[in-house]
């Protein structure tokens, strides 16, 4: 299965990018007072993309050697991913005032950026390790 690593990794990375973009667009739409971010098309697209992210992640976890995760970067990333999903879907599910929506969107996108930094560096320090700090 390791021979499919490049393809699985590419699908995972593209799905992550699409997930972040869709969450940002939907969140901004909600803050702008639009109704389509909670519509069935947006929900279906979001669930399909996020399902692809999680499926590809599970496949990568299964095929990669466990030594790759020895410094526990994956667990830190999963904490940030959980925060991203939780705050993003809380934003989309619950009717809230615009300030709270903006705070939830900022929290969701911040968690997304931190998870990306940890994944990019393969280090729990995330962006600090990427920048050499």
C-alpha positions as CSV (number, residue, x, y, z in Angstrom):
1,X,0.0,0.0,0.0
2,X,3.0,2.3,0.6
3,X,3.3,2.6,-3.2
4,X,0.2,4.7,-3.2
5,X,1.6,7.1,-0.7
6,X,2.1,10.0,-3.2
7,X,-1.4,9.8,-4.5
8,X,-3.1,9.5,-1.0
9,X,-0.9,12.3,0.3
10,X,-1.9,14.6,-2.6
11,X,-5.6,13.8,-2.1
12,X,-5.2,14.6,1.6
13,X,-3.4,17.9,1.1
14,X,-5.9,19.1,-1.6
15,X,-8.9,18.0,0.5
16,X,-7.4,20.0,3.5
17,X,-7.0,23.1,1.3
18,X,-10.6,22.7,0.1
19,X,-11.9,22.2,3.6
20,X,-10.3,25.4,4.9
21,X,-11.4,27.4,1.9
22,X,-15.0,26.2,2.2
23,X,-15.1,26.8,5.9
24,X,-13.8,30.3,5.5
25,X,-16.2,31.1,2.7
26,X,-19.2,29.6,4.6
27,X,-18.2,31.5,7.8
28,X,-17.9,34.8,6.0
29,X,-21.2,34.1,4.3
30,X,-22.9,33.6,7.6
31,X,-21.3,36.7,9.1
32,X,-22.6,38.6,6.0
33,X,-26.2,37.4,6.8
34,X,-26.5,34.9,4.0
35,X,-28.5,31.7,4.2
36,X,-26.7,29.5,1.7
37,X,-23.9,28.4,4.0
38,X,-26.4,26.3,5.9
39,X,-28.1,25.0,2.8
40,X,-28.1,21.4,1.8
41,X,-25.6,21.8,-1.1
42,X,-23.0,23.6,1.2
43,X,-23.5,21.0,3.9
44,X,-23.1,18.1,1.5
45,X,-20.0,19.5,-0.1
46,X,-18.5,20.2,3.3
47,X,-19.2,16.7,4.6
48,X,-17.8,15.1,1.4
49,X,-14.6,17.1,1.6
50,X,-14.1,16.6,5.4
51,X,-14.9,12.9,4.9
52,X,-12.2,12.7,2.2
53,X,-9.7,14.5,4.6
54,X,-10.4,12.0,7.4
55,X,-10.4,8.9,5.1
56,X,-7.1,9.9,3.5
57,X,-5.6,10.7,6.9
58,X,-6.6,7.2,8.2
59,X,-5.0,5.6,5.1
60,X,-1.8,7.6,5.6
61,X,-1.7,6.6,9.3
62,X,-2.1,3.0,8.4
63,X,0.6,2.8,5.7
64,X,3.3,5.0,7.2
65,X,5.8,3.6,9.6
66,X,5.1,4.4,13.3
67,X,8.6,5.9,13.8
68,X,7.5,8.9,11.7
69,X,5.2,9.9,14.6
70,X,7.8,9.3,17.4
71,X,7.9,13.0,18.5
72,X,4.1,13.1,18.9
73,X,3.5,15.7,16.3
74,X,0.4,13.8,15.0
75,X,-1.3,14.0,18.4
76,X,-0.8,17.8,18.6
77,X,-2.1,18.1,15.0
78,X,-5.2,16.1,15.9
79,X,-5.9,18.4,18.8
80,X,-5.9,21.4,16.5
81,X,-7.9,19.5,13.8
82,X,-10.5,18.7,16.4
83,X,-10.6,22.4,17.5
84,X,-11.0,23.4,13.8
85,X,-13.9,21.0,13.2
86,X,-15.6,21.7,16.5
87,X,-15.5,25.5,16.3
88,X,-16.3,25.5,12.5
89,X,-19.3,23.3,12.9
90,X,-20.5,25.1,16.0
91,X,-20.4,28.3,13.9
92,X,-22.4,26.6,11.2
93,X,-25.0,24.8,13.4
94,X,-26.0,27.4,16.0
95,X,-27.6,30.8,15.3
96,X,-25.5,33.4,17.0
97,X,-24.8,37.1,17.0
98,X,-22.3,38.3,14.4
99,X,-19.5,39.0,16.9
100,X,-19.6,35.4,18.2
101,X,-19.7,34.1,14.6
102,X,-16.6,36.2,13.8
103,X,-14.8,34.9,16.9
104,X,-15.7,31.3,16.1
105,X,-14.5,31.7,12.5
106,X,-11.3,33.3,13.7
107,X,-10.8,30.4,16.2
108,X,-11.5,27.8,13.6
109,X,-9.2,29.3,11.0
110,X,-6.5,29.8,13.7
111,X,-6.7,26.1,14.7
112,X,-6.6,25.2,11.0
113,X,-3.4,27.3,10.5
114,X,-1.8,25.7,13.6
115,X,-2.7,22.2,12.5
116,X,-1.2,23.0,9.1
117,X,2.0,24.2,10.7
118,X,2.4,21.1,12.8
119,X,1.8,18.9,9.8
120,X,4.2,20.8,7.6
121,X,7.0,20.6,10.2
122,X,6.2,17.1,11.4
123,X,7.0,18.7,14.8
124,X,4.8,19.6,17.7
125,X,6.2,23.1,17.7
126,X,4.6,23.7,14.3
127,X,5.3,27.0,12.8
128,X,8.1,27.7,15.3
129,X,9.9,24.7,13.9
130,X,9.2,25.7,10.3
131,X,10.6,29.2,11.0
132,X,13.6,27.8,12.8
133,X,12.7,29.4,16.2
